Amino acid sequence: MDNREDLPRRLERRWAPRYSFRADLEIEWGSAVLTGRTRDISTNGMFIEASDPLWIGAGFMARLNVDPPVKVDCSVKRVVPGLGMGVSVALAESDHQKYYQDLLVSLAGNPTNTAL
């Protein structure tokens, strides 16, 4: 059985547009606070550049250093050694949901930011 027609679907599982976006962030993982920087962002995830990425499945809270600051619950989905980690995001608090959505709307409407 030939599964070549399924290949593009397996390689690209993203359904939300990603936007190039740089912002510092703090990672709260247990009692540790780590630092990182976003590379891109979407409604359901982001890529975080970090010198010491966590492992696949690790959960943590990240605080994006934007105005106002946005807190997101993250789960590591992929790790790129030496570069960082791709994470899914969930927003538990309604204020942070609004701030995160407002951030994405501003990125989508800014011609200097392009979907990846």
C-alpha positions in Angstrom: 0.0 0.0 0.0 1.4 3.4 -1.0 0.9 6.2 1.5 2.7 9.0 -0.5 -0.6 11.0 -0.7 -0.6 11.3 3.1 3.0 12.6 3.3 2.2 16.4 3.1 -0.5 16.0 5.7 1.9 14.2 8.1 4.7 16.8 7.6 2.5 19.9 8.1 -0.1 19.6 10.9 -0.5 23.3 11.6 -3.9 24.7 10.9 -3.5 28.2 12.2 -1.4 30.9 10.5 1.9 31.7 12.2 3.3 35.2 12.4 6.9 36.2 12.9 7.0 37.7 16.3 9.9 38.5 18.7 9.4 39.0 22.4 11.2 38.1 25.5 9.4 35.7 27.9 9.8 34.1 31.2 9.2 30.4 31.7 7.9 29.3 35.1 8.7 25.6 35.4 8.2 24.3 39.0 10.3 26.6 41.2 12.6 27.6 38.3 12.3 30.7 36.2 14.0 30.4 32.7 14.2 32.9 29.9 13.5 32.6 26.2 12.4 34.5 23.2 9.5 33.9 20.8 10.4 33.4 17.1 6.8 33.0 15.8 3.3 32.8 17.3 -0.2 31.5 16.3 -3.5 31.0 18.0 -2.6 27.6 19.2 1.2 27.7 19.7 4.6 29.4 19.4 8.3 28.6 18.9 10.4 29.6 21.8 14.2 30.1 21.3 15.9 28.8 24.5 19.4 27.6 25.2 18.1 24.8 27.4 14.7 23.7 26.0 12.5 21.4 28.1 11.5 17.9 26.8 8.5 16.9 24.8 5.4 16.7 27.0 6.8 19.1 29.7 4.2 21.7 30.8 4.9 25.2 32.1 3.5 28.7 32.3 5.1 31.4 30.1 4.8 35.2 30.6 5.2 37.1 27.4 6.9 40.5 28.1 4.5 42.6 26.0 2.2 45.5 27.2 0.1 44.3 28.9 2.0 41.0 29.9 0.3 37.8 28.7 0.4 34.5 30.6 -0.1 31.3 28.7 0.0 27.7 29.7 2.3 25.7 27.4 3.1 22.1 26.6 6.2 21.2 24.6 5.4 19.5 21.3 8.8 19.4 19.6 12.4 20.2 20.5 15.1 21.5 18.1 18.4 20.9 19.9 20.4 24.1 20.2 17.5 26.3 19.0 14.5 25.8 21.2 11.0 24.3 21.3 7.7 24.3 19.7 4.8 24.6 22.2 1.1 24.5 22.2 -0.6 27.2 24.2 -3.8 27.4 26.3 -5.2 30.5 27.9 -7.0 29.9 31.2 -7.7 33.5 32.3 -10.2 35.5 30.3 -8.1 38.8 30.4 -5.1 36.9 29.0 -7.2 35.4 26.3 -8.3 38.8 25.2 -4.7 40.2 25.3 -3.4 37.2 23.4 -6.1 37.5 20.7 -5.5 41.3 20.5 -1.8 40.6 19.9 -2.6 38.2 17.1 -5.0 40.6 15.5 -2.3 43.3 15.5 0.2 40.9 13.9 -2.3 39.8 11.2 -3.0 43.5 10.4 0.6 44.6 10.2 2.0 44.3 6.7 5.6 43.9 8.1 4.6 40.6 9.8 4.1 37.7 7.4 2.5 34.4 8.1 5.1 31.6 8.1 
